[in-house]
Amino acid sequence: MDAYLRELVAAVPAAPLRSKLEPYYDVIRELRRKRCTYQQVATFFTERLGIRVSPSTVHAFVAVRAKRGRKSPYELPMIEAPDRAESPPAQPSEVPDPISVLKARRPAPPQQAPRFEFSDEEPLQLSTTNNKGLQE
């Protein structure tokens, strides 16, 4: 940034906090980590700190700070790629195929006798054996 612009920005006074909950950010985080509901947090503030606040205000306060915590893709720090000479890529034989592993675990379906018999010279006919492979 240009030195002139830095001076202009430095001359602007800092704005006061916009939320009365800002000084209690760590308290709210700790209560939420202890699985307190927004209603319980609001009741805690009313009874213990004398600050009247609604559960929806606590929720909005937490939601805004949660969004700030997420970084946009263009804000992520650059990570240097490791040298390929240092670590060779994994060989295909070392990494099992998940589909083949699942297929190996599954039992084979029971074999059934065909229900129809086919011959090129004759029309399709119902088999004379039942499902268990026995002659009727």
Secondary structure by P-SEA (a helix, b strand, c coil): ccaaaaaaaaaccccccccccccaaaaaaaaaaacccaaaaaaaaaccccccccaaaaaaaaaaaaaaaccccccccbbbbccccccccccccccccaaaaaaaaccccccccccbbbbccccccccccccccccc
